[in-house]
Amino acid sequence: MNPTDIPAYMAQVGLAARTAATTMAAASTAAKNRALGALAGGLRAQTHALAEANELDLAAARSAGLAAPLVDRLKLTPAIIATVAEGCEQLAAMADPVGEISGVKRRPSGISVGQMRVPLGVFGMVYESRPNVTIEAASLAIKSGNAAILRGGSEALHSNLALWRLVQAALVEAGLPATAVQLVETTDRAAVGQLITMPQFVDVIIPRGGKGLIERISAEAKVPVIKHLDGNCHVYVDAEVDLDQALVVTDNAKTQKYSPCNPAESLLV
């Protein structure tokens, strides 16, 4: 899809998400877990089709001259698909967080006051590269009874579209609205600007990516932002540690995989 009227398109997406959020907030635990189970099954059944969609993104990335670590982040291998499918099943097995009450205290007036966990409503997530984030964000939205608007990186569009269609199918199979999880289908960056300035439709924005992305969204958003910024991943080796084990752990923390954002960057001894 390549809509020419980005504000109108994003308003349509936002309205659909706001409407779906009402249904998701009241959805039963069983329905949400059915959707997660259906999504896990769909991921496994469509592994080959997902690989074909992913190859379109990988070929385009290589042609564009993207660095090898960036290309690696785009990969949607059978192992990655199996991992996110398992993650959906793990979420389904967890207790439903919606409605959980904690911290109840009896006031002198006789009234009991506590805290209840409720869905946020609609969250928007803007992220780069990794297509598996589409499933991670969608599955968390389903379990927590929220609606989500996802905007992945243009370099992973084919992969994200293929994954999102599986999410929609799983929602429908469970009797939930397909619009509970929507993917922004245009690569026009103006869509991000619209997404982060629609407080009438979006309750919170979660950016996941590089420093430039986080800074832009933090500066321009008219919606609350849950963010990270700079990080420095440490490994700490204590004086009492088994040095042979520490060597193995430290080596693994740095070299097991270079492309993620969390390999070790500092060693404290």
RODO-2510 file (C-alpha; in nm, 4 decimals, decimal comma):
residues 269
     n   res          X          Y          Z
     1     m     0,0000     0,0000     0,0000
     2     n     0,1206     0,3502    -0,0808
     3     p    -0,1461     0,5985     0,0342
     4     t    -0,1083     0,9506    -0,0981
     5     d    -0,2990     1,1164     0,1868
     6     i    -0,0891     1,0131     0,4871
     7     p    -0,2856     1,2099     0,7523
     8     a    -0,6144     1,0555     0,6368
     9     y    -0,4628     0,7074     0,6210
    10     m    -0,3136     0,7311     0,9693
    11     a    -0,6369     0,8717     1,1118
    12     q    -0,8175     0,5690     0,9693
    13     v    -0,5624     0,3358     1,1280
    14     g    -0,5856     0,5216     1,4585
    15     l    -0,9642     0,5125     1,4710
    16     a    -0,9677     0,1402     1,3957
    17     a    -0,7139     0,0797     1,6732
    18     r    -0,9102     0,2862     1,9247
    19     t    -1,2259     0,0907     1,8433
    20     a    -1,0459    -0,2440     1,8678
    21     a    -0,8879    -0,1461     2,2004
    22     t    -1,2304    -0,1440     2,3655
    23     t    -1,2902    -0,5026     2,2571
    24     m    -0,9408    -0,6156     2,3548
    25     a    -0,9696    -0,4654     2,7028
    26     a    -1,2762    -0,6819     2,7674
    27     a    -1,1478    -0,9926     2,5870
    28     s    -1,1449    -1,3155     2,7839
    29     t    -0,8216    -1,4840     2,8815
    30     a    -0,9264    -1,7859     2,6758
    31     a    -0,9748    -1,5787     2,3601
    32     k    -0,6396    -1,4054     2,3967
    33     n    -0,4632    -1,7352     2,4564
    34     r    -0,6372    -1,8909     2,1556
    35     a    -0,5044    -1,6085     1,9404
    36     l    -0,1520    -1,6627     2,0707
    37     g    -0,1758    -2,0357     2,0087
    38     a    -0,3075    -1,9799     1,6578
    39     l    -0,0263    -1,7351     1,5897
    40     a     0,2356    -1,9854     1,7058
    41     g     0,0842    -2,2492     1,4793
    42     g     0,0681    -2,0115     1,1848
    43     l     0,4315    -1,9142     1,2242
    44     r     0,5433    -2,2756     1,2165
    45     a     0,3161    -2,3653     0,9258
    46     q     0,4288    -2,0686     0,7175
    47     t     0,8023    -2,0874     0,7851
    48     h     0,8823    -2,1376     0,4155
    49     a     0,6569    -1,8538     0,2983
    50     l     0,8061    -1,6238     0,5617
    51     a     1,1554    -1,7126     0,4419
    52     e     1,0582    -1,6189     0,0859
    53     a     0,9258    -1,2795     0,1979
    54     n     1,2355    -1,2259     0,4084
    55     e     1,4628    -1,3033     0,1141
    56     l     1,3095    -1,0090    -0,0751
    57     d     1,4213    -0,7785     0,2058
    58     l     1,7645    -0,9398     0,2308
    59     a     1,8241    -0,9119    -0,1440
    60     a     1,7250    -0,5452    -0,1422
    61     a     1,9497    -0,4784     0,1573
    62     r     2,2493    -0,6399    -0,0100
    63     s     2,1836    -0,4484    -0,3323
    64     a     2,1686    -0,1248    -0,1340
    65     g     2,5083    -0,2012     0,0172
    66     l     2,3970    -0,2384     0,3787
    67     a     2,6727    -0,3492     0,6131
    68     a     2,6808    -0,7180     0,7022
    69     p     2,5679    -0,6667     1,0672
    70     l     2,2650    -0,4690     0,9450
    71     v     2,1779    -0,7398     0,6940
    72     d     2,2118    -0,9975     0,9711
    73     r     1,9540    -0,8118     1,1788
    74     l     1,7036    -0,8501     0,8965
    75     k     1,7259    -1,2283     0,8845
    76     l     1,4172    -1,4296     0,9674
    77     t     1,5644    -1,7776     0,9914
    78     p     1,3719    -2,0954     1,0815
    79     a     1,5385    -2,0800     1,4237
    80     i     1,4170    -1,7235     1,4811
    81     i     1,0657    -1,8154     1,3680
    82     a     1,0666    -2,1134     1,6037
    83     t     1,1801    -1,8885     1,8886
    84     v     0,9045    -1,6301     1,8417
    85     a     0,6459    -1,9075     1,8029
    86     e     0,7627    -2,0541     2,1324
    87     g     0,7433    -1,7068     2,2846
    88     c     0,3759    -1,6847     2,1877
    89     e     0,3092    -2,0155     2,3608
    90     q     0,4985    -1,9049     2,6697
    91     l     0,2847    -1,5913     2,6878
    92     a    -0,0307    -1,7989     2,6541
    93     a     0,0821    -2,0127     2,9485
    94     m     0,1328    -1,7087     3,1716
    95     a    -0,1332    -1,5701     3,4026
    96     d    -0,3491    -1,2955     3,2550
    97     p    -0,2204    -0,9625     3,3916
    98     v    -0,5483    -0,7797     3,3267
    99     g    -0,7548    -0,7318     3,6407
   100     e    -0,4797    -0,8324     3,8839
   101     i    -0,5189    -0,6424     4,2115
   102     s    -0,2301    -0,5683     4,4467
   103     g    -0,1366    -0,3401     4,7345
   104     v    -0,4814    -0,3415     4,8930
   105     k    -0,4935    -0,1360     5,2126
   106     r    -0,7773    -0,0757     5,4523
   107     r    -0,8323     0,2945     5,5130
   108     p    -0,9551     0,4362     5,8471
   109     s    -1,2871     0,5098     5,6790
   110     g    -1,3328     0,1391     5,6167
   111     i    -1,2716     0,1629     5,2415
   112     s    -1,0239    -0,0801     5,0856
   113     v    -0,7921     0,0845     4,8316
   114     g    -0,5638    -0,1056     4,5961
   115     q    -0,4133    -0,1092     4,2505
   116     m    -0,5631    -0,2920     3,9542
   117     r    -0,3736    -0,3661     3,6337
   118     v    -0,5666    -0,2533     3,3278
   119     p    -0,4756    -0,2241     2,9582
   120     l    -0,3160     0,0995     2,8386
   121     g    -0,5431     0,1198     2,5345
   122     v    -0,3493     0,1750     2,2114
   123     f     0,0276     0,1724     2,1895
   124     g     0,2310     0,2639     1,8873
   125     m     0,5685     0,1019     1,8312
   126     v     0,8286     0,2354     1,5909
   127     y     1,1213     0,0018     1,5342
   128     e     1,4029    -0,0720     1,2944
   129     s     1,5380    -0,3769     1,1143
   130     r     1,4451    -0,6870     1,3134
   131     p     1,1188    -0,8318     1,1753
   132     n     1,0774    -1,0633     1,4755
   133     v     0,9855    -0,7522     1,6757
   134     t     0,6562    -0,7516     1,4836
   135     i     0,5574    -1,0783     1,6512
   136     e     0,7002    -0,9824     1,9893
   137     a     0,5020    -0,6578     1,9964
   138     a     0,1852    -0,8146     1,8581
   139     s     0,1869    -1,1041     2,1045
   140     l     0,2415    -0,8735     2,4016
   141     a    -0,0432    -0,6508     2,2834
   142     i    -0,2756    -0,9497     2,2615
   143     k    -0,1851    -1,0888     2,6038
   144     s    -0,2143    -0,7505     2,7756
   145     g    -0,5482    -0,6661     2,6142
   146     n    -0,4186    -0,3691     2,4183
   147     a    -0,4384    -0,2611     2,0562
   148     a    -0,1165    -0,1844     1,8711
   149     i    -0,0074     0,0171     1,5701
   150     l     0,3291    -0,1074     1,4467
   151     r     0,5664     0,0771     1,2174
   152     g     0,8688    -0,1319     1,1250
   153     g     1,1674    -0,0277     0,9208
   154     s     1,1265     0,0079     0,5449
   155     e     1,4130    -0,2377     0,4970
   156     a     1,1988    -0,5168     0,6507
   157     l     0,8646    -0,4318     0,4896
   158     h     0,8062    -0,7611     0,3062
   159     s     0,8885    -0,9654     0,6157
   160     n     0,6744    -0,7496     0,8423
   161     l     0,3757    -0,7654     0,6093
   162     a     0,3940    -1,1448     0,5943
   163     l     0,4171    -1,1703     0,9733
   164     w     0,1363    -0,9212     1,0285
   165     r    -0,1007    -1,1171     0,8058
   166     l    -0,0456    -1,4174     1,0326
   167     v    -0,1268    -1,2007     1,3351
   168     q    -0,4509    -1,0852     1,1746
   169     a    -0,5504    -1,4414     1,0870
   170     a    -0,4838    -1,5549     1,4443
   171     l    -0,6929    -1,2723     1,5899
   172     v    -0,9861    -1,3520     1,3629
   173     e    -0,9593    -1,7234     1,4422
   174     a    -0,9906    -1,6386     1,8122
   175     g    -1,2919    -1,4132     1,7549
   176     l    -1,0975    -1,0924     1,8163
   177     p    -1,0808    -0,7883     1,5857
   178     a    -0,8135    -0,8065     1,3165
   179     t    -0,7537    -0,4347     1,3697
   180     a    -0,6288    -0,4997     1,7231
   181     v    -0,2826    -0,5156     1,5674
   182     q    -0,2166    -0,3011     1,2623
   183     l     0,0989    -0,2508     1,0618
   184     v     0,1612     0,0828     0,8934
   185     e     0,1854    -0,0317     0,5334
   186     t     0,3581     0,2710     0,3873
   187     t     0,7301     0,3426     0,4038
   188     d     0,6647     0,7177     0,3940
   189     r     0,8352     0,8657     0,7007
   190     a     0,5511     1,1152     0,7321
   191     a     0,3457     0,8284     0,8739
   192     v     0,5725     0,8199     1,1791
   193     g     0,5184     1,1914     1,2292
   194     q     0,1443     1,1346     1,2244
   195     l     0,1572     0,8323     1,4542
   196     i     0,3425     1,0158     1,7302
   197     t     0,1112     1,3176     1,7178
   198     m    -0,2297     1,1467     1,7470
   199     p    -0,3170     1,1577     2,1188
   200     q    -0,6837     1,1126     2,0313
   201     f    -0,6005     0,7622     1,9062
   202     v    -0,2672     0,6602     2,0617
   203     d    -0,1995     0,6430     2,4364
   204     v     0,1744     0,5758     2,4362
   205     i     0,4606     0,5435     2,1867
   206     i     0,7421     0,2917     2,2250
   207     p     1,0417     0,3586     1,9982
   208     r     1,2945     0,0792     1,9554
   209     g     1,6024     0,1580     1,7543
   210     g     1,9064     0,3796     1,7253
   211     k     1,9802     0,7045     1,9022
   212     g     1,8605     0,9170     1,6100
   213     l     1,5192     0,7502     1,6063
   214     i     1,4747     0,7846     1,9822
   215     e     1,5775     1,1506     1,9809
   216     r     1,3454     1,2379     1,6936
   217     i     1,0431     1,0751     1,8523
   218     s     1,1192     1,2212     2,1949
   219     a     1,1416     1,5702     2,0457
   220     e     0,8349     1,5541     1,8206
   221     a     0,5867     1,3289     2,0014
   222     k     0,2630     1,4672     2,1425
   223     v     0,1969     1,1305     2,3043
   224     p     0,3773     0,9914     2,6130
   225     v     0,6937     0,8026     2,5151
   226     i     0,8450     0,4960     2,6831
   227     k     1,2052     0,5070     2,5716
   228     h     1,5632     0,4033     2,6139
   229     l     1,8559     0,5996     2,4784
   230     d     2,2240     0,5288     2,5248
   231     g     2,3375     0,2011     2,6750
   232     n     2,6599     0,0326     2,7708
   233     c     2,6429    -0,3409     2,8364
   234     h     2,8739    -0,4461     3,1174
   235     v     3,0195    -0,7746     3,2339
   236     y     3,1379    -0,7661     3,5960
   237     v     3,3936    -1,0191     3,7208
   238     d     3,4091    -1,0402     4,0998
   239     a     3,7249    -1,1252     4,2946
   240     e     3,5687    -1,4485     4,4238
   241     v     3,4567    -1,5790     4,0855
   242     d     3,5671    -1,8978     3,9113
   243     l     3,8054    -1,7433     3,6563
   244     d     3,7676    -2,0233     3,4020
   245     q     3,3915    -1,9805     3,4081
   246     a     3,4274    -1,6017     3,3941
   247     l     3,6399    -1,6330     3,0803
   248     v     3,3758    -1,8451     2,9081
   249     v     3,0928    -1,6098     3,0090
   250     t     3,2836    -1,2992     2,9041
   251     d     3,3775    -1,4443     2,5669
   252     n     3,0188    -1,5536     2,5034
   253     a     2,8810    -1,2137     2,6070
   254     k     3,0840    -1,0463     2,3338
   255     t     3,1238    -1,2992     2,0547
   256     q     2,8113    -1,5190     2,0596
   257     k     2,6492    -1,2720     1,8186
   258     y     2,7733    -0,9293     1,7175
   259     s     2,4689    -0,7785     1,5474
   260     p     2,2275    -0,7329     1,8426
   261     c     2,2340    -0,4226     2,0589
   262     n     2,3355    -0,6113     2,3729
   263     p     2,6834    -0,7648     2,3264
   264     a     2,9238    -0,6767     2,6075
   265     e     3,0900    -0,3383     2,5667
   266     s     3,2680    -0,2977     2,9000
   267     l     3,4459    -0,5442     3,1261
   268     l     3,4765    -0,4586     3,4942
   269     v     3,7146    -0,6691     3,7029
***
